[in-house]
Amino acid sequence: MRARAEIDLAAVRDNVRTLRGYAPRAELMAVVKADGYGHGAQPCARAARQAGATWIGTATPQEAFALRDAGDRGRLLCWLWTPGGPWQEAIRRDIDVSASGTWALTEIVAAARATGRTARVHLKADTGLGRGGCQPADWPRLVAAARAAEAEGAARVTGVWSHFACADEPGHPANAAQLAAFHTALSVAERAGLDPEVRHHANSPATLTLPSSHFDLVRPGVSVYGLSPSPEVGTAASLGLRPAMTLSASLALVKRVPGGHGVSYGHTYTTPGETTLGLVPLGYGDGLPRHASGGGPVLVAGEWRTVTGRLAMDQFVVDLGGDSASAGDRAVLFGPGDQGEPTAEDWARAAGTISYEIVTRISPRVPRVYANQDV
């Protein structure tokens, strides 16, 4: 193959088991939005369920529908909705939906009436992230409307939830403030007569570092795929996680060039002397960050190299110096790191971003190859 992203499903299963160990009294939702953070939503959802995940989480309705089409029949939450969304299809397909405001609940109730079924709804409270979720001033009205929908039989409030802003910074004061706000939101819901099946707030970093946030269900995302949510939380290895994706390519060309030779667009790199260049057939069209030009690491011929000059749409160059290599030799951009290769975190540092973005942006042009599919 020109390039491949190998996904180790045994690592996914092991990571889920490890995360369950961090929250032994809570159920676990494996979040597979954005095509399983670039790893493949459907095979990773299956692997997570095999390892004991009782819920799967997606952002968009289309992601949830694709899982149902692939045969997933377990509990499934979809939370990113806009007015006029496909509520009826979600209700018919036994997908739990989320409401952050009364407009959403109104549409859910209408869809439930049209289908003749009871919608399963998670009410989301904004405890301080300032993104999705219902503000505290509006929360009693949303809760009252949800209780009325329950009395009618149009809805069942199966969850109350929220999301952290700073859990990847252990000890940040916002974490305690958000937990206090969530407890208040739960009390309001309880006084209104709601009895949700699951209360959930913990993402990957909170699952790993904040036991008081575990409640009935934790929702790890990036850590399901073996990545640490932040350096402050710890390295993947120190957390007992194993990165599941290894991105590699076959060298397309190896050639000798003289000193003073410009390399790639803009000649931002000029060879200091006679050297060997290797051409790696991956670029920003495959999802590599162009701003990692000159710094993105890659293992070639047993040594770490960096992107030489500018990274282009389909390819980049590495200066091999005096080392020998041949067309077809393997270049490993990132993987677990235990064979000396860079990791997604190394690419994140080179690009000034986070590992979430590195794996999620790998495009469909790169084939996914799955290892250890059998339990």
Number of C-alpha atoms within 10 A of each C-alpha: 9 15 21 19 25 19 26 22 25 21 22 30 27 21 25 28 20 21 25 22 13 19 24 13 13 18 19 28 29 31 31 29 20 16 18 24 22 23 26 19 22 20 20 28 27 20 25 29 20 16 19 16 25 16 20 25 23 25 16 17 20 13 20 26 19 13 21 17 12 12 11 17 12 15 14 23 26 24 21 15 17 10 9 9 15 15 23 20 14 23 21 15 15 18 23 22 26 25 25 24 21 18 12 21 22 15 18 29 24 16 22 23 17 11 16 14 17 21 30 22 25 27 27 26 28 22 29 22 15 13 11 18 21 24 19 18 8 13 22 17 14 25 27 18 18 28 20 14 21 19 11 13 16 22 22 22 23 19 23 25 24 26 25 22 16 17 27 22 18 17 12 12 11 18 22 15 12 23 20 13 18 26 12 14 24 20 13 17 22 13 12 16 14 21 17 19 13 17 23 24 25 29 28 26 25 28 26 27 20 19 14 13 23 24 17 18 25 31 27 25 23 23 29 32 33 26 28 29 26 19 12 12 19 17 17 19 15 10 19 14 24 27 25 27 28 23 22 24 21 21 23 17 16 21 14 14 15 13 12 12 15 16 20 17 11 9 13 13 17 15 20 12 12 14 17 19 23 25 21 31 21 27 18 19 18 18 20 26 24 17 15 22 21 21 19 25 24 25 20 25 16 15 12 17 22 21 20 26 24 23 25 19 16 14 20 24 26 25 22 22 16 11 13 13 19 14 14 15 17 20 26 25 27 26 23 22 16 10 9 14 22 22 24 26 26 21 25 19 14 19 20 12 15 19 21 21 17 22 27 18 17 23 16 14 12 20 15 20 14 18 13 13 13 8 9
